[in-house]
Amino acid sequence: MRVLLVEDDEPVAESLRRGLLRYGFEVAWVTTGGAALRHTEPYDVVLLDLGLPDTDGLDVCKALRERGDVPIIVISARSDETDRVVGLELGADDYVSKPFGVREVIARIRAVMRRAQPRTGAGAAGPDRYGDRLTVDRKAARVHLDGAEVALAPKEYDLLAFLTEEPGALMSREQIMEAVWDANWFGPTKTLDVHVAALRRKLAGAISIEAVRGVGFRLEIVKGDGNAS
């Protein structure tokens, strides 16, 4: 997924850029509103700071929205509710106040992308379908296999929800532990293997979770013929 990051604060931008890269995002970083409006490479989502040196970020938000419907997430140190409301009225899809964590920004990105591009056969607010057999209802935190609800432990559900955000993507153990457990997790990662084994057992035939030695795991959706997509 390609992100256009519009942020003039170098430490903030570098930290956010590194975090996004770790999660597999491609990041184009510009420091001014003018550069954002001149940017010609394609992107899937915009992270837009309001406090830009050359123009008000709200004006940039309005101009970008007039050009198309790419999701825009405003990131700002401004805590004034008026700015938040105006940003949303001008076309922003979400608003994140500084300071924020990378995990929060990534969660917001994935949420707006789900709303902007709902999966086939599922409305934006309905369960997400994976293949012919599996559905994940993120709103209700429920999983169904062949129409029957599957009993998952809380962390099993969190792990499945995370891995199914991007089927086929290789996720490192560090990424998974940070997203599903805690950014400051210092315990053994054996618990991850236990939860992966549980998902493989409970959702056999609907998904496959490949272990990539020394890296992490890759979830694939099993097609109707029994082969992973």
N, C-alpha and C positions, 0 to 999 in steps of 0.2 A: 504494500500500500504506500502511495506517494503522498508526503506531507509537505505543504508549503508553510514554513515557519517564518512569521513576520515579527521580529523581536530585536530591539536595539540594545538591550542589556546583555552584554556578552557572556557574563557568568551564568545567567539564567538560560540563555539560548544554548550555550555549550552543554550545560547539564541536561537540559531537555533533549537536545540532539543526541547525546550519547545514550540516554535512556531509550529513546525511540529506536535508535540503530540496534541496540541490544535485543529489542523485540522484533526485529526484522523489517522495520519501516525504512523507506527511503526518504531522506530529508533534504529539501532545498531551503537554505536559510538566507533571508534577506533582512536588512536592518532598517529600511525606510518604507513608507507607504508608496512612494513613487516606484521603488524597485519592485514592490509587490504587484503593482498595476502593470508594470512593463514585463513581468515574468511571463515567458511564452511556453515553457515546458509544461506538459500535462501534470496535474496533481489531483488527488482524490479528496483531500480535506485541507482546510486552512486553519492554522492556529495563529490568531491575530491579536497582538498586543495593542492596547488603545493609546498608550503613551509613546507615540512615535516622534522622532525629532523634526520631521518635515511637515506633518499634517496630522489631524486628529484621526485616530483609528476608526472612529465611527463613520467618518467620510469614506474611508477605505472599505469598510464593511458594506456600506451602501453601494459603492461603485462595483465591488466584486459581485454583490447579489444581483445587480442589474445585468451583469454579464452572463449569469447562469445560475444553476442550482447546486453547485458544489457545496457540501456542508462547510459551515464556518463556525469555529469555536473561538470565542473571545477569551483571551487570557489577560488579566489586568490586575494591577495593584489598587485600582479604584474600587472602593467598597460602597460607593454611593448607589443606592437602589435605583436612582434615576438613570444612571449610566447603564445599569443592567437592563432596565426596561426598554430604554431607547435602543440599545444594541439588539435586543430581541425583535423589537418592532422594525428595525432596519433590515432584518433578514438573518441575523445570527441564529444558529441552531442551538447553541448552548453557551454558557458563560462560566468560566472558572476563575476564582479569585486567588491572587497570590497571597501568601506562599502556597504552593501546591506540590504534591508528589507526582512523580512520573506515572505511577500506577493509576492515580486518579485521572490523569489526562488520557491515558490509554483506554481506560474504561469509558470515558466520555466519547472518545473517538469511535470506539466500537459500537457504542449505543447509537450515535447519530448515523453511523453507516448502516446499522440494521434498519433504522427508520427510513433512511433514504433509499435503500435497496433491499426491501423485504424479500425473503426467499420465496421461490416459486411455490404456490399452493398455500402460503401462510400470510396472513395479514400482518401488519406491522406490530399489532398488539397480541397476536396469537402465537401458538407454539411454533417453534422452528422444526422443520422436518429434515431428516438426514436419511436419504435413501428411502426404501419402501417400508422399513420396519420401525425406525426409531424417531421419536419426537421428544424435544426438550422444551418444556414450558418454563421460560425464565421468569415470567411474572409470578407464577405459582410455585416455582422451584420443584417441578415434578417431571418425571421421565416415564415415557410409555414405550413398551416394546410390543409390537403387533397388537396395539390397542389396550394392553394390560399394563397397569402401573408397576414399575419396578422399584422395589424398596432399596434406596441407596442411603448410606450414611452421609452426614452433612459434607464431609470432606470428599467423599466419592462423587457427590453431586457437583461440588465446586470444581473438582478436577475435570470431570466430564464437560462442564460448561465452559471451562477455559480452553480445553483441547479442541472442542468443536467450534470455537470462534473462527479458527482457520484450519479446516481439515486439510491434511497433506503437508502442513508446515512443520518443520523440525523445530521442536521446542527444547531448549537446554534444561538440564536439571535445575540450574540456578533460576532461570526464568519461571519455571513451574513452581518451585518452592517459594519464590518471592510473591508470585501472584496468588497462589492457593493457600499457602500457610502464612508466612509473615516476612516482611522485608528484612527483619533482623533475626531470622531463624538460624540458630547455631547448633541445633541438634543433628543427629544422623539423618541422612536422606533415605535410609532404608524404608521409612514409612511411605515414601513415594512409591517404591516398588510394590509394597503391600497393597496400596490403593489401586495401582495399575492392574495388578493381578485380579483384584476384586471386580474391576470394571470388565476385564476380559472375560471373566467367568459369567457375570450377570448379563452381559450384552453380547455374548458369543453369537456370531453369525450376522450381527448388525454393524459392528465396527471391528477394526483390528488396530492394535496399538503396537507399533514396532519399536523395539529398543535399539537405539543406535549407540554402539559401544563407545564409551568415553564422552558422549555428547548429551543425549537425552532421549526423547520419545517423539514419535510421529503417529498421529491418529489418522486412519483412513476409513472412509465409509464403504461398507461392503455393498456391492451391487446385487441385483436380484439373482444373478447366477452364482452368487457366493464368492465373487472375486472383489477385492478392494478396488475402489475407484482411484 
